[in-house]
Amino acid sequence: MPELPEVETVKRGLEPILLGQVIKNVELRRPNLRFPFPEGFATKLAGAKITSLTRRAKYILIDLDNNLTLISHLGMTGRFTALQPEGGGTNLGEFYFETAANANADGPHDHVVFTLGNGVKLVYSDPRRFGMMDLALSSELTHHKLLEDIGVEPLGNDINAQYIAKKFKGKSAPLKAALLDQRIIAGLGNIYVCEALHRAKLSPKRKAGTLVKAKSHDPRLDELLRHIKDILNDAIFAGGSTLQDFVGADGEKGAYQQRFSAYDREGENCSNVGCHGQIKRITQSGRSTFFCPTCQK
């Protein structure tokens, strides 16, 4: 499933294509994705101008000039493809791409087609249909059921060690599980938590509350947050990570997987300086965890 860097990469790729454009028409090829489309979905979007694109956790938010926001989640295999209008001539920016196999938006997994005022077609494809789309009043977005309980953004100004210490205090849950709790930190996923814990030399199995002291917090918590931000920013710069199906809005696969230090490296030597251990794989809450039992404590 695409994680925060992958979603941010897609959002940035869509901006030069969508910003300022009017949605002329929306074609729904099926009544639902993971959930049914909201009533009047296509009608409410038709004629609206796109005013901004943002990301919240792993959701792409497309604001419209009619006080509605389109909420989109890519699920596991969701993908947006921009198709040049017949005859060409429209500059879609550096993130424009078109694949020959999908040039007519008539593939079996092309479920939603947005036609823009300039003739560009934005096609949403999703073979597994775990993605979703919804509409919300922009003025009430923070209270939407999908967004109201989400924690702070890991790249935002509201996250710091004091905030995390308050959330982790008394927690007996494993550190990795606490970091994946979307009610605490928005958008963190399995891959990048594994990577951050490895850099910080913290065990994914240790109790989250052990990083909180009576009147302060363990300095390693500051270090962990620094690594989280660095890793996410590096991954965004690299276009995200591609393990199976992910491609960005420019049609390119992410490259950050080439820089993994722990994730999917079971049996390899630990890359932390001075460590002679090997990466081990365990299962936590049904997910694979990769870490070095020698240096991660």
Steps between C-alpha positions, in 0.01 A plus 500: 500500500639845415626679809533871570795568264327322213173689557687830524680416175168438322350820644794707379475339158131579469532867596628636164235297319198588715557835666274767355318259270123457481356150523284477191368149550542193723435151370451222753556155353370322810291598804776450754867452582568385855182689592208622286545843345297764688163590355529758221878463486541569128236774491649691792846497343395608152570870443714543812842664482795341679654756736760299694642155570624392841579179682377387842659177621458268199204689352521737203265797548384692192328827591236643268350846461152374598603440864546127440814293544565176315664249735699226329692202638706282267456180697748236386497540123330831423657713228425828321591533132475826304413457133571764238190621312465372145724704273733597788626852536439534874798543730440283804830580667783268590268259680291423193512146374298269280538125462421335169311219671271751667486779241123474452405455866317180412696249710313251718620674816436861387215579737472881506573751221517872573486719188646846555410820322819490294417154368738307724359177640609392847441127536484321834594133468491248783527125433428398860251780567625568853516871425214738573355841417265715702370857509485730800419862568837678508396699805427177691792293374674464836186333637469248217485142628819407315702795629370608839701252710830526313805621692764758412691497173853358538639776277295778659579755770277340764708188554776502761638275773280658765186416302613141438605453862154605613340247264744221589488547878395177669462315170594133511444458127810424291676811374435410139125459562486835678671674209254342255202622704340752264332672795846607618695561178328534164618305200793303640516153348677172555796558268612837629444414866732200457759726339476772766525256790807343344674836460409595857618159629172443680337160516153477345412265787580732789204649686421851375466628853864420580605808302315723746650598836325644803567864414649476152566254220783285371726708268473219249142611439630828354741301286222269382284792386796651317554174315129472416501844340827441318388165361162628384655804330767285335235255379286781355804639321564151357140467382400254770565126512380242250456146627215385275257728318582858596579762237498875540298746298785519251475128430831427670554248777638622830868443570532522879483121541857494371603680818324281758724423796266252670171444318497185285867431583458185710829316548717787376766667710390798705613828344522696826860606567681265739223238503578144394146367525261386230151622409225276632137475400218453751123543478322768702125549473501302176770714339864427427749683718866520399757598765843423638475325840866580565492881496129581529415500869 
